[in-house]
Amino acid sequence: MATMLARGHADFTTSVASELLELHGRGDPDAEAVETVLLPGMPPPPQRHLACSLKVPPAWLLQFDAAVRAQPQP
């Protein structure tokens, strides 16, 4: 949807911050035309959980956790 906004095919949409970040990450030159507005009083995003087997090494889980924490907050 962010791509449609950037290219002038839509006037507005509700979206998650990660969609716009992805658009910027792809180097889309139209991404600069998209303006974000954070609405006051919006609830925080839902928590997400990772389910994996006990065969997943603890070191991998620590790396995964660190990568998630390094992501920008919405």
VMD Tcl script that draws the C-alpha trace (Angstrom):
set ca {
  {0.00 0.00 0.00}
  {2.87 2.37 0.73}
  {4.01 1.90 -2.87}
  {0.56 2.96 -4.11}
  {0.77 6.08 -1.94}
  {4.25 6.89 -3.14}
  {3.21 6.62 -6.77}
  {0.06 8.70 -6.35}
  {-2.42 5.82 -6.75}
  {-3.95 6.38 -3.29}
  {-4.52 9.41 -1.09}
  {-4.13 7.84 2.36}
  {-4.05 4.54 4.17}
  {-3.47 3.12 7.61}
  {-0.40 0.97 7.79}
  {2.40 -0.24 9.99}
  {5.71 1.59 10.20}
  {7.61 -1.41 8.86}
  {5.92 -1.08 5.46}
  {7.28 2.43 4.96}
  {10.69 1.38 6.28}
  {10.72 -1.43 3.72}
  {9.85 1.03 0.96}
  {12.78 3.24 2.01}
  {15.04 0.19 2.34}
  {14.36 -0.79 -1.26}
  {15.61 2.63 -2.33}
  {12.30 3.57 -3.95}
  {12.74 7.21 -5.02}
  {9.00 7.85 -4.52}
  {9.22 6.91 -0.83}
  {10.19 10.46 0.12}
  {6.76 11.66 -1.02}
  {5.01 9.62 1.68}
  {4.33 11.45 4.93}
  {3.65 9.56 8.14}
  {1.24 10.77 10.80}
  {1.16 9.12 14.20}
  {-2.31 9.43 15.63}
  {-2.53 10.26 19.33}
  {-4.16 7.67 21.53}
  {-3.40 4.70 19.30}
  {-2.74 1.49 21.22}
  {0.73 -0.06 21.06}
  {1.25 -2.77 18.46}
  {0.48 -6.34 19.54}
  {3.25 -8.53 20.89}
  {4.51 -11.27 18.63}
  {5.84 -14.60 19.77}
  {8.24 -17.05 18.18}
  {7.45 -20.75 18.50}
  {10.29 -23.14 17.81}
  {11.40 -26.63 18.74}
  {13.83 -27.42 21.54}
  {16.37 -28.28 18.83}
  {16.93 -24.57 18.12}
  {20.25 -23.62 19.73}
  {20.01 -21.06 22.58}
  {22.73 -18.98 20.88}
  {20.51 -18.59 17.81}
  {17.62 -17.42 19.97}
  {19.88 -14.82 21.62}
  {20.90 -13.54 18.17}
  {17.27 -13.43 17.09}
  {16.26 -11.51 20.23}
  {19.08 -9.01 19.67}
  {18.01 -8.48 16.05}
  {14.41 -7.85 17.09}
  {15.48 -5.34 19.76}
  {17.66 -3.53 17.17}
  {14.62 -2.78 14.98}
  {13.30 0.79 15.11}
  {10.19 1.25 17.21}
  {7.00 2.16 15.34}
}
mol new
graphics top color blue
foreach p $ca { graphics top sphere $p radius 0.5 }
foreach p [lrange $ca 0 end-1] q [lrange $ca 1 end] { graphics top cylinder $p $q radius 0.2 }
display resetview
